[in-house]
Amino acid sequence: MANIKSAKKRVLVAERNAEKNKAIKTGVKTAVKKVNAAIESGDKKAADEALVSATSIIDKACSKGVYHKNTASRKVSRLASAVNKMS
């Protein structure tokens, strides 16, 4: 365990940030699942709405530094591609 005051603070800050990041990642996963569920059900309108919502959530996670910009872009691209394959 850390002995120096600043090191103790860094441990607390790291734990707090890890919790925030985990919550954001969980939100992204939930949004992606909603898009996939809409695709599975065959509801194009619901899939489009879920895609817009998921894209927004993923972009916010990217801006917070939770995901790298390429990772966020890949996730959005794959979801959009899956929704567009629905005819």
PDB file of N, CA, C and O in Angstrom:
ATOM      1  N   MET A   1       0.840  -1.182   0.000  1.00  0.00           N
ATOM      2  CA  MET A   1       0.000   0.000   0.000  1.00  0.00           C
ATOM      3  C   MET A   1       0.884   1.244   0.000  1.00  0.00           C
ATOM      4  O   MET A   1       1.991   1.243   0.539  1.00  0.00           O
ATOM      5  N   ALA A   2       0.373   2.289  -0.609  1.00  0.00           N
ATOM      6  CA  ALA A   2       1.140   3.526  -0.725  1.00  0.00           C
ATOM      7  C   ALA A   2       1.294   4.199   0.635  1.00  0.00           C
ATOM      8  O   ALA A   2       0.387   4.147   1.467  1.00  0.00           O
ATOM      9  N   ASN A   3       2.455   4.835   0.858  1.00  0.00           N
ATOM     10  CA  ASN A   3       2.715   5.547   2.105  1.00  0.00           C
ATOM     11  C   ASN A   3       2.631   7.058   1.934  1.00  0.00           C
ATOM     12  O   ASN A   3       2.302   7.783   2.873  1.00  0.00           O
ATOM     13  N   ILE A   4       2.930   7.521   0.728  1.00  0.00           N
ATOM     14  CA  ILE A   4       2.960   8.962   0.474  1.00  0.00           C
ATOM     15  C   ILE A   4       1.543   9.455   0.205  1.00  0.00           C
ATOM     16  O   ILE A   4       0.746   8.783  -0.450  1.00  0.00           O
ATOM     17  N   LYS A   5       1.250  10.642   0.724  1.00  0.00           N
ATOM     18  CA  LYS A   5      -0.103  11.187   0.624  1.00  0.00           C
ATOM     19  C   LYS A   5      -0.580  11.280  -0.826  1.00  0.00           C
ATOM     20  O   LYS A   5      -1.712  10.901  -1.126  1.00  0.00           O
ATOM     21  N   SER A   6       0.253  11.771  -1.713  1.00  0.00           N
ATOM     22  CA  SER A   6      -0.148  11.920  -3.114  1.00  0.00           C
ATOM     23  C   SER A   6      -0.394  10.564  -3.769  1.00  0.00           C
ATOM     24  O   SER A   6      -1.266  10.437  -4.628  1.00  0.00           O
ATOM     25  N   ALA A   7       0.370   9.554  -3.366  1.00  0.00           N
ATOM     26  CA  ALA A   7       0.183   8.209  -3.911  1.00  0.00           C
ATOM     27  C   ALA A   7      -1.133   7.622  -3.420  1.00  0.00           C
ATOM     28  O   ALA A   7      -1.831   6.940  -4.170  1.00  0.00           O
ATOM     29  N   LYS A   8      -1.473   7.890  -2.152  1.00  0.00           N
ATOM     30  CA  LYS A   8      -2.758   7.426  -1.617  1.00  0.00           C
ATOM     31  C   LYS A   8      -3.907   8.071  -2.379  1.00  0.00           C
ATOM     32  O   LYS A   8      -4.903   7.420  -2.694  1.00  0.00           O
ATOM     33  N   LYS A   9      -3.751   9.368  -2.672  1.00  0.00           N
ATOM     34  CA  LYS A   9      -4.795  10.076  -3.418  1.00  0.00           C
ATOM     35  C   LYS A   9      -4.924   9.491  -4.826  1.00  0.00           C
ATOM     36  O   LYS A   9      -6.036   9.316  -5.323  1.00  0.00           O
ATOM     37  N   ARG A  10      -3.808   9.191  -5.462  1.00  0.00           N
ATOM     38  CA  ARG A  10      -3.865   8.629  -6.816  1.00  0.00           C
ATOM     39  C   ARG A  10      -4.601   7.296  -6.826  1.00  0.00           C
ATOM     40  O   ARG A  10      -5.323   6.995  -7.776  1.00  0.00           O
ATOM     41  N   VAL A  11      -4.425   6.492  -5.772  1.00  0.00           N
ATOM     42  CA  VAL A  11      -5.131   5.213  -5.673  1.00  0.00           C
ATOM     43  C   VAL A  11      -6.643   5.460  -5.628  1.00  0.00           C
ATOM     44  O   VAL A  11      -7.412   4.789  -6.316  1.00  0.00           O
ATOM     45  N   LEU A  12      -7.058   6.436  -4.802  1.00  0.00           N
ATOM     46  CA  LEU A  12      -8.488   6.748  -4.687  1.00  0.00           C
ATOM     47  C   LEU A  12      -9.043   7.285  -6.004  1.00  0.00           C
ATOM     48  O   LEU A  12     -10.137   6.909  -6.426  1.00  0.00           O
ATOM     49  N   VAL A  13      -8.284   8.164  -6.645  1.00  0.00           N
ATOM     50  CA  VAL A  13      -8.731   8.747  -7.919  1.00  0.00           C
ATOM     51  C   VAL A  13      -8.832   7.665  -8.989  1.00  0.00           C
ATOM     52  O   VAL A  13      -9.778   7.652  -9.776  1.00  0.00           O
ATOM     53  N   ALA A  14      -7.861   6.763  -9.019  1.00  0.00           N
ATOM     54  CA  ALA A  14      -7.866   5.685 -10.008  1.00  0.00           C
ATOM     55  C   ALA A  14      -9.083   4.780  -9.819  1.00  0.00           C
ATOM     56  O   ALA A  14      -9.703   4.352 -10.792  1.00  0.00           O
ATOM     57  N   GLU A  15      -9.418   4.494  -8.561  1.00  0.00           N
ATOM     58  CA  GLU A  15     -10.600   3.661  -8.286  1.00  0.00           C
ATOM     59  C   GLU A  15     -11.879   4.361  -8.743  1.00  0.00           C
ATOM     60  O   GLU A  15     -12.760   3.749  -9.347  1.00  0.00           O
ATOM     61  N   ARG A  16     -11.959   5.658  -8.442  1.00  0.00           N
ATOM     62  CA  ARG A  16     -13.142   6.430  -8.835  1.00  0.00           C
ATOM     63  C   ARG A  16     -13.283   6.477 -10.357  1.00  0.00           C
ATOM     64  O   ARG A  16     -14.377   6.298 -10.892  1.00  0.00           O
ATOM     65  N   ASN A  17     -12.172   6.718 -11.045  1.00  0.00           N
ATOM     66  CA  ASN A  17     -12.209   6.766 -12.504  1.00  0.00           C
ATOM     67  C   ASN A  17     -12.547   5.408 -13.110  1.00  0.00           C
ATOM     68  O   ASN A  17     -13.251   5.331 -14.117  1.00  0.00           O
ATOM     69  N   ALA A  18     -12.047   4.340 -12.496  1.00  0.00           N
ATOM     70  CA  ALA A  18     -12.350   2.992 -12.981  1.00  0.00           C
ATOM     71  C   ALA A  18     -13.847   2.713 -12.880  1.00  0.00           C
ATOM     72  O   ALA A  18     -14.427   2.094 -13.771  1.00  0.00           O
ATOM     73  N   GLU A  19     -14.472   3.172 -11.791  1.00  0.00           N
ATOM     74  CA  GLU A  19     -15.922   2.993 -11.639  1.00  0.00           C
ATOM     75  C   GLU A  19     -16.686   3.753 -12.704  1.00  0.00           C
ATOM     76  O   GLU A  19     -17.634   3.227 -13.287  1.00  0.00           O
ATOM     77  N   LYS A  20     -16.277   4.996 -12.963  1.00  0.00           N
ATOM     78  CA  LYS A  20     -16.934   5.802 -14.005  1.00  0.00           C
ATOM     79  C   LYS A  20     -16.802   5.127 -15.357  1.00  0.00           C
ATOM     80  O   LYS A  20     -17.775   5.009 -16.102  1.00  0.00           O
ATOM     81  N   ASN A  21     -15.587   4.684 -15.671  1.00  0.00           N
ATOM     82  CA  ASN A  21     -15.351   4.044 -16.967  1.00  0.00           C
ATOM     83  C   ASN A  21     -16.177   2.779 -17.113  1.00  0.00           C
ATOM     84  O   ASN A  21     -16.705   2.491 -18.187  1.00  0.00           O
ATOM     85  N   LYS A  22     -16.285   2.027 -16.029  1.00  0.00           N
ATOM     86  CA  LYS A  22     -17.055   0.790 -16.062  1.00  0.00           C
ATOM     87  C   LYS A  22     -18.527   1.095 -16.327  1.00  0.00           C
ATOM     88  O   LYS A  22     -19.177   0.399 -17.108  1.00  0.00           O
ATOM     89  N   ALA A  23     -19.052   2.134 -15.679  1.00  0.00           N
ATOM     90  CA  ALA A  23     -20.451   2.512 -15.875  1.00  0.00           C
ATOM     91  C   ALA A  23     -20.692   2.939 -17.319  1.00  0.00           C
ATOM     92  O   ALA A  23     -21.710   2.581 -17.911  1.00  0.00           O
ATOM     93  N   ILE A  24     -19.769   3.694 -17.881  1.00  0.00           N
ATOM     94  CA  ILE A  24     -19.914   4.163 -19.264  1.00  0.00           C
ATOM     95  C   ILE A  24     -19.860   2.983 -20.232  1.00  0.00           C
ATOM     96  O   ILE A  24     -20.658   2.908 -21.166  1.00  0.00           O
ATOM     97  N   LYS A  25     -18.921   2.063 -20.011  1.00  0.00           N
ATOM     98  CA  LYS A  25     -18.806   0.890 -20.879  1.00  0.00           C
ATOM     99  C   LYS A  25     -20.055   0.020 -20.798  1.00  0.00           C
ATOM    100  O   LYS A  25     -20.495  -0.538 -21.803  1.00  0.00           O
ATOM    101  N   THR A  26     -20.621  -0.094 -19.607  1.00  0.00           N
ATOM    102  CA  THR A  26     -21.841  -0.871 -19.434  1.00  0.00           C
ATOM    103  C   THR A  26     -22.987  -0.236 -20.212  1.00  0.00           C
ATOM    104  O   THR A  26     -23.799  -0.935 -20.818  1.00  0.00           O
ATOM    105  N   GLY A  27     -23.048   1.092 -20.191  1.00  0.00           N
ATOM    106  CA  GLY A  27     -24.072   1.798 -20.953  1.00  0.00           C
ATOM    107  C   GLY A  27     -23.926   1.568 -22.446  1.00  0.00           C
ATOM    108  O   GLY A  27     -24.920   1.416 -23.157  1.00  0.00           O
ATOM    109  N   VAL A  28     -22.695   1.541 -22.918  1.00  0.00           N
ATOM    110  CA  VAL A  28     -22.454   1.274 -24.340  1.00  0.00           C
ATOM    111  C   VAL A  28     -22.913  -0.137 -24.698  1.00  0.00           C
ATOM    112  O   VAL A  28     -23.573  -0.341 -25.718  1.00  0.00           O
ATOM    113  N   LYS A  29     -22.565  -1.099 -23.864  1.00  0.00           N
ATOM    114  CA  LYS A  29     -22.962  -2.485 -24.132  1.00  0.00           C
ATOM    115  C   LYS A  29     -24.478  -2.626 -24.174  1.00  0.00           C
ATOM    116  O   LYS A  29     -25.015  -3.340 -25.021  1.00  0.00           O
ATOM    117  N   THR A  30     -25.169  -1.944 -23.262  1.00  0.00           N
ATOM    118  CA  THR A  30     -26.626  -1.985 -23.223  1.00  0.00           C
ATOM    119  C   THR A  30     -27.210  -1.392 -24.500  1.00  0.00           C
ATOM    120  O   THR A  30     -28.149  -1.946 -25.071  1.00  0.00           O
ATOM    121  N   ALA A  31     -26.658  -0.269 -24.948  1.00  0.00           N
ATOM    122  CA  ALA A  31     -27.138   0.371 -26.169  1.00  0.00           C
ATOM    123  C   ALA A  31     -26.937  -0.538 -27.382  1.00  0.00           C
ATOM    124  O   ALA A  31     -27.810  -0.635 -28.245  1.00  0.00           O
ATOM    125  N   VAL A  32     -25.784  -1.202 -27.441  1.00  0.00           N
ATOM    126  CA  VAL A  32     -25.498  -2.117 -28.548  1.00  0.00           C
ATOM    127  C   VAL A  32     -26.474  -3.296 -28.521  1.00  0.00           C
ATOM    128  O   VAL A  32     -26.947  -3.737 -29.569  1.00  0.00           O
ATOM    129  N   LYS A  33     -26.772  -3.801 -27.331  1.00  0.00           N
ATOM    130  CA  LYS A  33     -27.721  -4.911 -27.213  1.00  0.00           C
ATOM    131  C   LYS A  33     -29.108  -4.501 -27.689  1.00  0.00           C
ATOM    132  O   LYS A  33     -29.817  -5.299 -28.302  1.00  0.00           O
ATOM    133  N   LYS A  34     -29.501  -3.250 -27.406  1.00  0.00           N
ATOM    134  CA  LYS A  34     -30.804  -2.770 -27.866  1.00  0.00           C
ATOM    135  C   LYS A  34     -30.866  -2.729 -29.387  1.00  0.00           C
ATOM    136  O   LYS A  34     -31.880  -3.091 -29.984  1.00  0.00           O
ATOM    137  N   VAL A  35     -29.777  -2.286 -30.011  1.00  0.00           N
ATOM    138  CA  VAL A  35     -29.737  -2.262 -31.479  1.00  0.00           C
ATOM    139  C   VAL A  35     -29.834  -3.680 -32.018  1.00  0.00           C
ATOM    140  O   VAL A  35     -30.603  -3.945 -32.941  1.00  0.00           O
ATOM    141  N   ASN A  36     -29.056  -4.593 -31.443  1.00  0.00           N
ATOM    142  CA  ASN A  36     -29.065  -5.984 -31.904  1.00  0.00           C
ATOM    143  C   ASN A  36     -30.428  -6.636 -31.706  1.00  0.00           C
ATOM    144  O   ASN A  36     -30.873  -7.421 -32.543  1.00  0.00           O
ATOM    145  N   ALA A  37     -31.092  -6.309 -30.590  1.00  0.00           N
ATOM    146  CA  ALA A  37     -32.426  -6.861 -30.343  1.00  0.00           C
ATOM    147  C   ALA A  37     -33.417  -6.360 -31.379  1.00  0.00           C
ATOM    148  O   ALA A  37     -34.266  -7.118 -31.846  1.00  0.00           O
ATOM    149  N   ALA A  38     -33.312  -5.074 -31.745  1.00  0.00           N
ATOM    150  CA  ALA A  38     -34.200  -4.513 -32.759  1.00  0.00           C
ATOM    151  C   ALA A  38     -33.940  -5.157 -34.118  1.00  0.00           C
ATOM    152  O   ALA A  38     -34.874  -5.397 -34.883  1.00  0.00           O
ATOM    153  N   ILE A  39     -32.683  -5.434 -34.415  1.00  0.00           N
ATOM    154  CA  ILE A  39     -32.335  -6.099 -35.676  1.00  0.00           C
ATOM    155  C   ILE A  39     -32.914  -7.508 -35.698  1.00  0.00           C
ATOM    156  O   ILE A  39     -33.475  -7.941 -36.704  1.00  0.00           O
ATOM    157  N   GLU A  40     -32.774  -8.224 -34.578  1.00  0.00           N
ATOM    158  CA  GLU A  40     -33.286  -9.593 -34.482  1.00  0.00           C
ATOM    159  C   GLU A  40     -34.798  -9.636 -34.665  1.00  0.00           C
ATOM    160  O   GLU A  40     -35.332 -10.551 -35.292  1.00  0.00           O
ATOM    161  N   SER A  41     -35.483  -8.637 -34.112  1.00  0.00           N
ATOM    162  CA  SER A  41     -36.944  -8.622 -34.213  1.00  0.00           C
ATOM    163  C   SER A  41     -37.404  -8.199 -35.603  1.00  0.00           C
ATOM    164  O   SER A  41     -38.564  -8.403 -35.962  1.00  0.00           O
ATOM    165  N   GLY A  42     -36.491  -7.605 -36.394  1.00  0.00           N
ATOM    166  CA  GLY A  42     -36.826  -7.207 -37.752  1.00  0.00           C
ATOM    167  C   GLY A  42     -37.520  -5.861 -37.846  1.00  0.00           C
ATOM    168  O   GLY A  42     -38.077  -5.523 -38.890  1.00  0.00           O
ATOM    169  N   ASP A  43     -37.493  -5.100 -36.781  1.00  0.00           N
ATOM    170  CA  ASP A  43     -38.153  -3.794 -36.751  1.00  0.00           C
ATOM    171  C   ASP A  43     -37.167  -2.718 -37.190  1.00  0.00           C
ATOM    172  O   ASP A  43     -36.327  -2.275 -36.406  1.00  0.00           O
ATOM    173  N   LYS A  44     -37.277  -2.301 -38.450  1.00  0.00           N
ATOM    174  CA  LYS A  44     -36.330  -1.339 -39.027  1.00  0.00           C
ATOM    175  C   LYS A  44     -36.395   0.009 -38.319  1.00  0.00           C
ATOM    176  O   LYS A  44     -35.359   0.618 -38.052  1.00  0.00           O
ATOM    177  N   LYS A  45     -37.603   0.481 -38.013  1.00  0.00           N
ATOM    178  CA  LYS A  45     -37.753   1.794 -37.379  1.00  0.00           C
ATOM    179  C   LYS A  45     -37.114   1.801 -35.987  1.00  0.00           C
ATOM    180  O   LYS A  45     -36.390   2.732 -35.632  1.00  0.00           O
ATOM    181  N   ALA A  46     -37.389   0.756 -35.206  1.00  0.00           N
ATOM    182  CA  ALA A  46     -36.810   0.656 -33.862  1.00  0.00           C
ATOM    183  C   ALA A  46     -35.290   0.526 -33.940  1.00  0.00           C
ATOM    184  O   ALA A  46     -34.567   1.070 -33.106  1.00  0.00           O
ATOM    185  N   ALA A  47     -34.820  -0.196 -34.942  1.00  0.00           N
ATOM    186  CA  ALA A  47     -33.374  -0.371 -35.108  1.00  0.00           C
ATOM    187  C   ALA A  47     -32.708   0.967 -35.427  1.00  0.00           C
ATOM    188  O   ALA A  47     -31.635   1.273 -34.907  1.00  0.00           O
ATOM    189  N   ASP A  48     -33.357   1.770 -36.294  1.00  0.00           N
ATOM    190  CA  ASP A  48     -32.802   3.086 -36.628  1.00  0.00           C
ATOM    191  C   ASP A  48     -32.750   3.982 -35.400  1.00  0.00           C
ATOM    192  O   ASP A  48     -31.754   4.668 -35.172  1.00  0.00           O
ATOM    193  N   GLU A  49     -33.821   3.980 -34.606  1.00  0.00           N
ATOM    194  CA  GLU A  49     -33.859   4.809 -33.393  1.00  0.00           C
ATOM    195  C   GLU A  49     -32.797   4.359 -32.391  1.00  0.00           C
ATOM    196  O   GLU A  49     -32.109   5.180 -31.785  1.00  0.00           O
ATOM    197  N   ALA A  50     -32.676   3.042 -32.228  1.00  0.00           N
ATOM    198  CA  ALA A  50     -31.683   2.499 -31.298  1.00  0.00           C
ATOM    199  C   ALA A  50     -30.265   2.806 -31.793  1.00  0.00           C
ATOM    200  O   ALA A  50     -29.360   3.043 -30.993  1.00  0.00           O
ATOM    201  N   LEU A  51     -30.080   2.799 -33.117  1.00  0.00           N
ATOM    202  CA  LEU A  51     -28.768   3.102 -33.685  1.00  0.00           C
ATOM    203  C   LEU A  51     -28.369   4.543 -33.395  1.00  0.00           C
ATOM    204  O   LEU A  51     -27.222   4.808 -33.036  1.00  0.00           O
ATOM    205  N   VAL A  52     -29.310   5.477 -33.549  1.00  0.00           N
ATOM    206  CA  VAL A  52     -29.014   6.887 -33.263  1.00  0.00           C
ATOM    207  C   VAL A  52     -28.625   7.055 -31.800  1.00  0.00           C
ATOM    208  O   VAL A  52     -27.665   7.755 -31.477  1.00  0.00           O
ATOM    209  N   SER A  53     -29.379   6.409 -30.924  1.00  0.00           N
ATOM    210  CA  SER A  53     -29.103   6.483 -29.489  1.00  0.00           C
ATOM    211  C   SER A  53     -27.735   5.865 -29.160  1.00  0.00           C
ATOM    212  O   SER A  53     -26.944   6.448 -28.418  1.00  0.00           O
ATOM    213  N   ALA A  54     -27.472   4.695 -29.716  1.00  0.00           N
ATOM    214  CA  ALA A  54     -26.213   4.001 -29.448  1.00  0.00           C
ATOM    215  C   ALA A  54     -25.024   4.795 -29.980  1.00  0.00           C
ATOM    216  O   ALA A  54     -23.977   4.862 -29.336  1.00  0.00           O
ATOM    217  N   THR A  55     -25.188   5.391 -31.148  1.00  0.00           N
ATOM    218  CA  THR A  55     -24.111   6.202 -31.727  1.00  0.00           C
ATOM    219  C   THR A  55     -23.765   7.366 -30.810  1.00  0.00           C
ATOM    220  O   THR A  55     -22.594   7.676 -30.591  1.00  0.00           O
ATOM    221  N   SER A  56     -24.799   8.000 -30.281  1.00  0.00           N
ATOM    222  CA  SER A  56     -24.592   9.119 -29.363  1.00  0.00           C
ATOM    223  C   SER A  56     -23.846   8.668 -28.104  1.00  0.00           C
ATOM    224  O   SER A  56     -22.908   9.330 -27.659  1.00  0.00           O
ATOM    225  N   ILE A  57     -24.265   7.559 -27.548  1.00  0.00           N
ATOM    226  CA  ILE A  57     -23.646   7.046 -26.323  1.00  0.00           C
ATOM    227  C   ILE A  57     -22.183   6.665 -26.573  1.00  0.00           C
ATOM    228  O   ILE A  57     -21.312   6.947 -25.750  1.00  0.00           O
ATOM    229  N   ILE A  58     -21.928   6.028 -27.707  1.00  0.00           N
ATOM    230  CA  ILE A  58     -20.557   5.623 -28.039  1.00  0.00           C
ATOM    231  C   ILE A  58     -19.679   6.855 -28.256  1.00  0.00           C
ATOM    232  O   ILE A  58     -18.533   6.888 -27.806  1.00  0.00           O
ATOM    233  N   ASP A  59     -20.209   7.860 -28.941  1.00  0.00           N
ATOM    234  CA  ASP A  59     -19.433   9.090 -29.164  1.00  0.00           C
ATOM    235  C   ASP A  59     -19.114   9.797 -27.853  1.00  0.00           C
ATOM    236  O   ASP A  59     -18.019  10.334 -27.684  1.00  0.00           O
ATOM    237  N   LYS A  60     -20.067   9.799 -26.924  1.00  0.00           N
ATOM    238  CA  LYS A  60     -19.816  10.409 -25.616  1.00  0.00           C
ATOM    239  C   LYS A  60     -18.728   9.644 -24.872  1.00  0.00           C
ATOM    240  O   LYS A  60     -17.862  10.246 -24.238  1.00  0.00           O
ATOM    241  N   ALA A  61     -18.775   8.313 -24.950  1.00  0.00           N
ATOM    242  CA  ALA A  61     -17.750   7.504 -24.292  1.00  0.00           C
ATOM    243  C   ALA A  61     -16.374   7.794 -24.897  1.00  0.00           C
ATOM    244  O   ALA A  61     -15.370   7.816 -24.185  1.00  0.00           O
ATOM    245  N   CYS A  62     -16.335   8.014 -26.204  1.00  0.00           N
ATOM    246  CA  CYS A  62     -15.080   8.342 -26.881  1.00  0.00           C
ATOM    247  C   CYS A  62     -14.566   9.700 -26.416  1.00  0.00           C
ATOM    248  O   CYS A  62     -13.371   9.863 -26.169  1.00  0.00           O
ATOM    249  N   SER A  63     -15.464  10.674 -26.297  1.00  0.00           N
ATOM    250  CA  SER A  63     -15.046  12.013 -25.893  1.00  0.00           C
ATOM    251  C   SER A  63     -14.560  12.049 -24.450  1.00  0.00           C
ATOM    252  O   SER A  63     -13.747  12.901 -24.090  1.00  0.00           O
ATOM    253  N   LYS A  64     -15.051  11.129 -23.620  1.00  0.00           N
ATOM    254  CA  LYS A  64     -14.607  11.049 -22.226  1.00  0.00           C
ATOM    255  C   LYS A  64     -13.289  10.294 -22.093  1.00  0.00           C
ATOM    256  O   LYS A  64     -12.691  10.269 -21.018  1.00  0.00           O
ATOM    257  N   GLY A  65     -12.837   9.682 -23.182  1.00  0.00           N
ATOM    258  CA  GLY A  65     -11.577   8.957 -23.147  1.00  0.00           C
ATOM    259  C   GLY A  65     -11.708   7.514 -22.718  1.00  0.00           C
ATOM    260  O   GLY A  65     -10.708   6.857 -22.429  1.00  0.00           O
ATOM    261  N   VAL A  66     -12.940   7.011 -22.673  1.00  0.00           N
ATOM    262  CA  VAL A  66     -13.150   5.620 -22.274  1.00  0.00           C
ATOM    263  C   VAL A  66     -12.773   4.690 -23.424  1.00  0.00           C
ATOM    264  O   VAL A  66     -12.166   3.640 -23.210  1.00  0.00           O
ATOM    265  N   TYR A  67     -13.135   5.083 -24.644  1.00  0.00           N
ATOM    266  CA  TYR A  67     -12.783   4.319 -25.834  1.00  0.00           C
ATOM    267  C   TYR A  67     -11.862   5.157 -26.719  1.00  0.00           C
ATOM    268  O   TYR A  67     -11.988   6.380 -26.778  1.00  0.00           O
ATOM    269  N   HIS A  68     -10.948   4.496 -27.398  1.00  0.00           N
ATOM    270  CA  HIS A  68     -10.129   5.154 -28.419  1.00  0.00           C
ATOM    271  C   HIS A  68     -11.039   5.526 -29.586  1.00  0.00           C
ATOM    272  O   HIS A  68     -12.049   4.862 -29.823  1.00  0.00           O
ATOM    273  N   LYS A  69     -10.690   6.571 -30.306  1.00  0.00           N
ATOM    274  CA  LYS A  69     -11.570   7.041 -31.381  1.00  0.00           C
ATOM    275  C   LYS A  69     -11.771   5.990 -32.460  1.00  0.00           C
ATOM    276  O   LYS A  69     -12.854   5.902 -33.038  1.00  0.00           O
ATOM    277  N   ASN A  70     -10.755   5.196 -32.739  1.00  0.00           N
ATOM    278  CA  ASN A  70     -10.903   4.145 -33.753  1.00  0.00           C
ATOM    279  C   ASN A  70     -11.823   3.031 -33.260  1.00  0.00           C
ATOM    280  O   ASN A  70     -12.587   2.466 -34.043  1.00  0.00           O
ATOM    281  N   THR A  71     -11.756   2.717 -31.992  1.00  0.00           N
ATOM    282  CA  THR A  71     -12.630   1.700 -31.415  1.00  0.00           C
ATOM    283  C   THR A  71     -14.076   2.160 -31.486  1.00  0.00           C
ATOM    284  O   THR A  71     -14.964   1.397 -31.868  1.00  0.00           O
ATOM    285  N   ALA A  72     -14.304   3.408 -31.117  1.00  0.00           N
ATOM    286  CA  ALA A  72     -15.665   3.954 -31.166  1.00  0.00           C
ATOM    287  C   ALA A  72     -16.171   3.964 -32.604  1.00  0.00           C
ATOM    288  O   ALA A  72     -17.320   3.605 -32.867  1.00  0.00           O
ATOM    289  N   SER A  73     -15.322   4.369 -33.520  1.00  0.00           N
ATOM    290  CA  SER A  73     -15.695   4.413 -34.930  1.00  0.00           C
ATOM    291  C   SER A  73     -16.032   3.017 -35.445  1.00  0.00           C
ATOM    292  O   SER A  73     -16.995   2.842 -36.191  1.00  0.00           O
ATOM    293  N   ARG A  74     -15.249   2.041 -35.052  1.00  0.00           N
ATOM    294  CA  ARG A  74     -15.496   0.656 -35.476  1.00  0.00           C
ATOM    295  C   ARG A  74     -16.825   0.148 -34.961  1.00  0.00           C
ATOM    296  O   ARG A  74     -17.576  -0.498 -35.692  1.00  0.00           O
ATOM    297  N   LYS A  75     -17.119   0.440 -33.690  1.00  0.00           N
ATOM    298  CA  LYS A  75     -18.385  -0.004 -33.098  1.00  0.00           C
ATOM    299  C   LYS A  75     -19.575   0.610 -33.831  1.00  0.00           C
ATOM    300  O   LYS A  75     -20.539  -0.083 -34.157  1.00  0.00           O
ATOM    301  N   VAL A  76     -19.499   1.921 -34.089  1.00  0.00           N
ATOM    302  CA  VAL A  76     -20.587   2.615 -34.786  1.00  0.00           C
ATOM    303  C   VAL A  76     -20.744   2.064 -36.199  1.00  0.00           C
ATOM    304  O   VAL A  76     -21.860   1.837 -36.666  1.00  0.00           O
ATOM    305  N   SER A  77     -19.617   1.853 -36.873  1.00  0.00           N
ATOM    306  CA  SER A  77     -19.643   1.362 -38.244  1.00  0.00           C
ATOM    307  C   SER A  77     -20.290  -0.017 -38.330  1.00  0.00           C
ATOM    308  O   SER A  77     -21.094  -0.276 -39.225  1.00  0.00           O
ATOM    309  N   ARG A  78     -19.942  -0.887 -37.408  1.00  0.00           N
ATOM    310  CA  ARG A  78     -20.496  -2.249 -37.434  1.00  0.00           C
ATOM    311  C   ARG A  78     -21.995  -2.238 -37.147  1.00  0.00           C
ATOM    312  O   ARG A  78     -22.756  -2.988 -37.758  1.00  0.00           O
ATOM    313  N   LEU A  79     -22.414  -1.384 -36.212  1.00  0.00           N
ATOM    314  CA  LEU A  79     -23.840  -1.287 -35.923  1.00  0.00           C
ATOM    315  C   LEU A  79     -24.599  -0.712 -37.116  1.00  0.00           C
ATOM    316  O   LEU A  79     -25.653  -1.228 -37.487  1.00  0.00           O
ATOM    317  N   ALA A  80     -24.076   0.340 -37.712  1.00  0.00           N
ATOM    318  CA  ALA A  80     -24.730   0.954 -38.869  1.00  0.00           C
ATOM    319  C   ALA A  80     -24.820  -0.023 -40.028  1.00  0.00           C
ATOM    320  O   ALA A  80     -25.840  -0.097 -40.713  1.00  0.00           O
ATOM    321  N   SER A  81     -23.747  -0.771 -40.242  1.00  0.00           N
ATOM    322  CA  SER A  81     -23.728  -1.758 -41.302  1.00  0.00           C
ATOM    323  C   SER A  81     -24.791  -2.838 -41.078  1.00  0.00           C
ATOM    324  O   SER A  81     -25.475  -3.253 -42.014  1.00  0.00           O
ATOM    325  N   ALA A  82     -24.917  -3.282 -39.836  1.00  0.00           N
ATOM    326  CA  ALA A  82     -25.912  -4.308 -39.514  1.00  0.00           C
ATOM    327  C   ALA A  82     -27.335  -3.790 -39.713  1.00  0.00           C
ATOM    328  O   ALA A  82     -28.204  -4.514 -40.199  1.00  0.00           O
ATOM    329  N   VAL A  83     -27.567  -2.528 -39.333  1.00  0.00           N
ATOM    330  CA  VAL A  83     -28.904  -1.946 -39.501  1.00  0.00           C
ATOM    331  C   VAL A  83     -29.203  -1.747 -40.991  1.00  0.00           C
ATOM    332  O   VAL A  83     -30.323  -1.992 -41.438  1.00  0.00           O
ATOM    333  N   ASN A  84     -28.205  -1.307 -41.754  1.00  0.00           N
ATOM    334  CA  ASN A  84     -28.418  -1.078 -43.182  1.00  0.00           C
ATOM    335  C   ASN A  84     -28.641  -2.363 -43.969  1.00  0.00           C
ATOM    336  O   ASN A  84     -29.248  -2.337 -45.040  1.00  0.00           O
ATOM    337  N   LYS A  85     -28.152  -3.497 -43.442  1.00  0.00           N
ATOM    338  CA  LYS A  85     -28.373  -4.771 -44.106  1.00  0.00           C
ATOM    339  C   LYS A  85     -29.828  -5.221 -44.004  1.00  0.00           C
ATOM    340  O   LYS A  85     -30.290  -6.045 -44.794  1.00  0.00           O
ATOM    341  N   MET A  86     -30.540  -4.675 -43.029  1.00  0.00           N
ATOM    342  CA  MET A  86     -31.976  -4.966 -42.933  1.00  0.00           C
ATOM    343  C   MET A  86     -32.647  -4.272 -44.128  1.00  0.00           C
ATOM    344  O   MET A  86     -32.381  -3.100 -44.397  1.00  0.00           O
ATOM    345  N   SER A  87     -33.498  -4.984 -44.826  1.00  0.00           N
ATOM    346  CA  SER A  87     -34.116  -4.320 -45.972  1.00  0.00           C
ATOM    347  C   SER A  87     -35.530  -3.917 -45.773  1.00  0.00           C
ATOM    348  O   SER A  87     -36.144  -3.350 -46.677  1.00  0.00           O
TER     349      SER A  87
END
